[in-house]
C-alpha cells in the first residue's frame, strides 16, 4: 500500500511538473496571440483611416471647356468650330478629403477584439450548433466592411488611372498642337519683324517724299506766281503790241505821204547810210513770223546816227542784219535781214520788215540787230 501511494505521489508530482511546464508554454503562446491580436487591431484601425468610408457622389457636373479646332488663318472667326475635350469626364473622381473609416471608438475596438458574436452576454450559437463568428458585432463584420471599401476604392483608383491615361493622351495631343502653333508663330513673328522694318523704312521714305512734296508744292506756288507775272507781262506786251501796230499803221501812212512829197528821198537815204557806223545797233523786242515784221529797240547812239541829235531826220529804209547769240549753223549766227519801215514817235522803237529771201530762221525776241 505504501508503495502504491509512493507511486501515485510520484506520478502526481510528475503530472504537476508537466502541467506547470505546459502552463508556462501556454502562457507564452497566449501572450503571443494577445500581442498578435493587439498588433492586428492596431493595424486594422490605422488601415481603416486610409480607406474612404463611401464613394464620391456623382452629381452630374459637366465641364464646359471647349477647344477651338478650326484652322488658323488670317480670317477672324466669331464662331469657330469647337470640341468638348472633357466629354464624359467623371468630375466626381476629383473629389478630395472624403471621410474615412474610423475604428477608434470603444465600441469598434471591442468589436475588433470579439471573434464571436455575443447575445445576452453569451456567445451566440448558430442553427448548426456552431458558434457565430460572422455578422454584426463580430470582428469579421469590420474586416468585411474594410475589404468592401478597399475594393471600392481600388475600383475608383482604376477609373482614375484610366482617366489619367486619357488625360495624358489629350495633353500629348495638345502639346504637339501647341508646338506646331509655336513654330508657326515664330515664323509669323519673324515675318512681322521683317514687315515692321519695311514699314519703318517706308515711313522714312514717306517722310522724305512728304518733304519733297512740300518743296515741290512751294516750287509750284513760286512757278504759279511766275506764270501769273508772265501772263501779266504777256498782257502788257499784247497791249504794247496793239499800240505799236497802231503806231505802225500811222507811220506807214505818214511814210506814203512823205514819199509822195519828197522826190529827193533816195539821196537822203544814201546820206544816212554813209553816216551810220558798223556794229550792233539794237535788239528785237517783238516779232511776227506770220506777217513778217519785227519791232526793233535801237540804242540811243544808234537813234542819234539814224535820226540826228534832235531827231530832225526822217527814217531811211535801211537794210540791216539780225544775228542770234549762240546760234550755230551753216550761216553762223546770221538769222536774216530786215528793212526799216517807220519809227515810233518819242521812242527808240522802229518797225521793220523781215526780208524772207535772206531768212535762215524765224526771228525771235532778243536777237541782235547790227549794221
Secondary structure, DSSP 8 states (H G I E B T S, - for coil): -HHHHHHHHHHHHHHHHHHHHHHHHHHHHHHHHHHHHHHHHHHHHHHHTTSBSS-----------EEE-S---SS--SS--EEETTTT--GGGG-----B----SHHHHHHHT-SS-EETTEE-B-TTSSB--SSTTSHHHHHHHHHHHHHHHHHHHHHHHHHHHHHHHHHHHHHHHHHHHHHHHHHHHHHHHHHHHHHHHHHHHHHHHHHHHHHHHHHHHHHHHHHHHHHHHHHHHHHHHHHHHHHHHHHHHHHHHHHHH-TTHHHHHHHHHHH--SSEEEEEEEEETTTTEEEEEE-HHHHHHHHTTTT-S-----EEEEE-TT--STTTTEEEEEEEEEE-TTSSEEEEEEETTT-SS---TT-EEE-
